Amino acid sequence: MSFDQLVLGTAGIGGIWGAVVREDSIQTILQALEAGITAIDTAPAYRDAEEMVGAALRQWTGPRPFISSKAGRLPGQTAEDAHYDYSRSAMWRSVENTLHQLQVDSLDLLFLHDPEGMSELEFASAVTVMQELQQQKYTRALGIGGNPPSFAWKWLEQGIFSTLMEFNRLNAIQTPALHTSLPACARAGIHYYAASPLYMGLLGKSLENFSTMPPAWLPAAAVSKARQLALLAEEAGMTLPTLAHRFLLSISSIYKVVIGASNPAELTATLQGFGDGPLPPQLYEKILQISQENQ
């Protein structure tokens, strides 16, 4: 089974969703590389993720994976710990520190992290800084890492960015990207990364916790959909995460999925689910119908 469509995300590995064991996180990265995953995505905001990726790369003896990181969102201890600095000095410091943590000379891809709340002027200034970093060989390519404000599309369509990564816009809970970002990226020749395939854990180990004590960012409709999907998964004889992952494989568009396993056991289960391939068409259509309700 080829896992070329998968990117190993490192937010969970880094510890922003809860405590992790450093050795397990490093082993998860190595296990992903051994399984054939060839791309890793990280960020300064993912707590200890960049340092762990660097430690894993020092142990890895195979071909170097494709490495992406981000700038703009500052280091934090949890997923809710969101602070930003898109100034020139801060972004340069951030990327220099990223290269030091990863122990690499340059990135393959640098994302502008979480631009959704930026003004157009702030965005334009940050793009200029990123282009400087690219010209100085700190990164080979540029991307947007987070759901973009509408004005960002003119930069995407100009070819300044090679990649768009969105979260919670293409999964079994909701699929707005199917009719917006995915076709727009295809027309512009831009790579598309679908992050949060399990809706920030709602379609995984957090279903029960989120159902009883939903975080502020979680819509009640998403929990209701997740419960419907859990019943479908049970009827189909598979786990809810496997159903969600195989749903993404059933979408015909060309794009990459950023997976978020936090430890070796989660990674094994994730890869087994993807290894089972696309869903039967009738089951895919049922999930698609649920995902598009109240979207």
Long-range contacts (C-beta under 8 A, 24 or more apart in sequence): 1-36, 1-271, 1-274, 1-275, 2-36, 3-35, 3-36, 3-37, 3-38, 3-271, 3-274, 4-36, 4-38, 5-249, 5-255, 5-256, 5-257, 5-274, 6-37, 6-39, 6-256, 6-257, 6-258, 6-259, 6-274, 7-37, 7-39, 7-40, 7-41, 7-68, 7-193, 7-256, 7-257, 7-258, 7-259, 8-32, 8-37, 8-39, 8-40, 8-41, 8-258, 8-259, 8-261, 9-41, 9-195, 9-258, 9-259, 9-260, 10-40, 10-41, 10-42, 10-43, 10-46, 10-49, 10-50, 10-52, 10-53, 11-43, 11-46, 11-49, 11-79, 11-260, 12-260, 12-261, 12-262, 12-266, 13-46, 13-49, 13-52, 13-261, 13-262, 13-263, 14-42, 14-46, 14-47, 14-48, 14-49, 14-50, 14-52, 15-46, 15-47, 15-48, 15-49, 15-77, 16-45, 16-46, 16-47, 16-76, 16-77, 16-78, 16-79, 16-81, 17-78, 17-79, 17-201, 17-262, 18-262, 20-262, 20-263, 21-263, 22-48, 22-52, 24-263, 24-264, 25-49, 25-52, 25-262, 25-263, 26-52, 26-55, 26-56, 26-59, 27-264, 28-261, 28-262, 28-263, 28-264, 28-266, 28-267, 29-53, 29-56, 30-56, 30-59, 30-60, 31-264, 31-267, 31-268, 32-261, 32-267, 33-60, 33-62, 33-65, 34-62, 35-267, 35-271, 37-65, 38-63, 38-65, 38-66, 39-65, 39-66, 39-67, 39-68, 39-256, 40-65, 40-66, 40-67, 40-68, 41-68, 41-69, 41-111, 41-165, 41-193, 41-258, 42-67, 42-68, 42-69, 42-70, 42-98, 42-102, 43-69, 43-70, 43-73, 43-111, 43-113, 43-145, 44-69, 44-70, 44-71, 44-73, 44-74, 44-75, 44-94, 44-97, 44-98, 45-70, 45-73, 45-74, 45-75, 45-76, 45-82, 45-113, 47-75, 47-76, 47-77, 47-78, 50-98, 50-101, 50-102, 51-101, 53-101, 53-102, 54-101, 54-102, 54-103, 54-104, 57-102, 57-103, 57-104, 58-103, 66-108, 66-109, 67-102, 67-104, 67-107, 67-108, 67-109, 68-107, 68-108, 68-109, 68-110, 68-111, 68-143, 68-145, 68-163, 69-95, 69-98, 69-102, 69-107, 69-109, 69-110, 69-111, 70-110, 70-111, 70-112, 70-113, 70-145, 71-95, 71-98, 71-110, 71-111, 71-112, 71-113, 71-130, 71-133, 72-112, 72-113, 72-114, 72-115, 72-126, 73-113, 73-114, 79-200, 82-114, 84-113, 84-114, 84-117, 86-112, 86-118, 86-122, 86-125, 86-126, 86-129, 88-125, 88-129, 88-132, 91-126, 91-129, 91-130, 91-133, 92-129, 92-133, 95-133, 95-138, 95-139, 96-138, 99-138, 105-137, 106-137, 106-138, 106-139, 106-140, 107-138, 107-139, 107-140, 108-139, 108-140, 108-141, 109-139, 109-140, 109-141, 109-142, 109-143, 109-162, 109-163, 110-134, 110-138, 110-139, 110-141, 110-142, 110-143, 111-142, 111-143, 111-144, 111-145, 111-146, 111-163, 111-165, 112-142, 112-143, 112-144, 112-145, 112-146, 113-145, 113-146, 114-145, 114-146, 115-144, 115-146, 115-148, 115-149, 115-152, 116-146, 116-147, 116-148, 116-149, 117-149, 118-149, 120-149, 120-151, 123-149, 123-151, 123-152, 123-155, 127-155, 127-160, 131-160, 143-191, 143-193, 153-184, 156-184, 156-185, 156-188, 156-190, 157-188, 159-188, 159-189, 161-190, 162-190, 162-191, 163-190, 163-191, 163-192, 163-193, 164-190, 164-191, 164-192, 164-193, 165-192, 165-193, 165-194, 165-195, 165-258, 166-192, 166-193, 166-194, 166-195, 167-195, 167-196, 167-200, 168-195, 168-196, 168-199, 168-200, 169-194, 170-194, 170-197, 170-248, 170-251, 170-255, 171-196, 171-197, 171-198, 171-199, 171-203, 171-244, 171-247, 171-248, 171-291, 172-199, 172-203, 172-225, 172-229, 172-243, 172-244, 172-247, 172-248, 172-287, 172-290, 172-291, 173-199, 173-202, 173-203, 173-222, 173-225, 173-226, 173-229, 173-291, 174-199, 174-222, 174-225, 174-291, 174-292, 174-295, 175-288, 175-291, 175-292, 175-295, 176-295, 178-251, 178-253, 182-253, 182-255, 183-253, 185-255, 186-253, 186-254, 191-255, 191-256, 192-253, 192-254, 192-255, 192-256, 193-255, 193-256, 193-257, 193-258, 194-248, 194-255, 194-256, 194-257, 194-258, 195-258, 195-260, 196-258, 196-260, 197-244, 197-245, 197-248, 197-257, 197-258, 197-259, 197-260, 198-241, 198-244, 198-245, 198-260, 199-226, 199-244, 202-226, 203-229, 203-240, 203-241, 203-243, 203-244, 204-240, 204-241, 204-244, 207-240, 221-293, 221-294, 225-290, 225-291, 225-293, 228-290, 229-287, 229-290, 232-283, 232-286, 232-287, 232-290, 236-283, 238-273, 238-276, 239-269, 239-273, 241-269, 241-270, 241-273, 242-269, 242-272, 242-273, 242-276, 243-279, 243-287, 245-270, 245-273, 245-274, 246-273, 246-274, 246-276, 246-277, 246-278, 246-279, 247-279, 247-284, 247-287, 247-288, 249-274, 249-277, 249-278, 249-279, 250-278, 250-279, 250-281, 250-284
